[in-house]
């Protein structure tokens, strides 16, 4: 495949990514890939899927949301990264990347998202019903409110049994104008800003609520090492408003370590069966 690095402006920090095109032959369509929490366009599924997809004739754009990695620097000492992310910002970033793909001639690309990228992909496809197909790779269930606070205790995420207490601390920091202050939170990727913590606990959509509204053909993959509650492939497939196939991969963790070829085979086989 042929690859070029791309930078796309946003209202704040630009989006960086890689645009992969088939080395030869006709281009049958486009694929837009959304990375997982604290990840980026050159690791995980966004790294190992494009060679398989371009071999099928698809042009792929894998990009960093403004909430990429954990913390990063660009051209100054000002920090950026997933510690500061918000759900609204992630949705906006995906819309900006889709607009860039449209400028390249791919007005309705296939959408693929891993983990938090899959969570965001459901909302993106809800807002872009002309999407030809959706691939969810271990998309988390999302949601907000009291039920999510309770679920953190059993799931071991976002401050665990202290989630309600830490939420109040984070709200106090935001109210004091210190939303960018970093907090050490157990059950998370080391640090998160107060504003981002509040956002994740109070604004995230629930993919199972959106599922009946998603009409496009969907493949939802999760590993057998992952929780069916946190990554509800089977339940999502039952609720989906269009055809949806749930696959649970054997010997597979959340990051698909050691089974990358299997994931590529499952995705490309489903695309062939679904889109021809």
Steps between C-alpha positions, in 0.01 A plus 500: 500500500598865459493716812508875552497691827214746540433794733148643525421825683240515778383792717796417731761224454536349149426136424791292371458175312598270217310458174559156350412424136519176300830469319323403178161415360163672539394661826163365609435737790630656817543393862524740794663352812452624859764407760443385857546689825851644545610333174589646160504435125824300496423236764246222540221439250566828318846371416429137404167538316593742215726252311214247489245765403710663228559152354123485452506835320402732784666832577541538877542802722628434853542813709562632848214668676604793713457251786780266390762322713493608867700822491705641216683811384488652152700817440512648849484392865121514492361152565235329290357151490236265635533631855306805378253335262125552502229304325385805303856565380537138385172521307614827340840352406334206325273739308801709393685188383192383307481839328865462397423155358210649304744749347706202380192358326372269777175663612370193685792289625469178697549576870718283726575575863688325779397530868424868570526553125223243457289676762544822300442317170145405603415868553671597175299248298182609678574852376609377153241238396641484146797303639518173299627280786619516860767286670517515880815356653447455874287813521424585863140552607529864611223661704493751785323580824445298820503162323848568365627608842379169638650300213847645563512316832471160336681578174797654679514810279500874563582512872326168575315512834601867540338610173224709661745663742753581225222637280414755767867594533525545124182709487643727769819551299298581187287748695819665626626548145753217531348255252839428341654391831620140475379237744646160583203265468515125578364279228594748227798576277705671770368857474186680384398864525217599730288623209554180303406287802176693547428471129549124493273449798219733392476540120581171327226343286407134543556295185219258591256794497619600152511144362131487390557817298802361311372349176828437318657151484721456805770261616571507876809309614621443854756263649405212728729658759277809515193562712172453309355767728760765424523399132143385425535353151218246532252740661581773249434257214160414648404865535644624168255659259675343201689179427769447763740209544667445838822300510693396812860416411681220687826575681447870449559790739390861469800597288493189273854403594609198297173473306542794264480274193178345629344844546602600147352178360172545688464863392589446135284187474201690643556791262507264203179328614328826582610742226616261229 
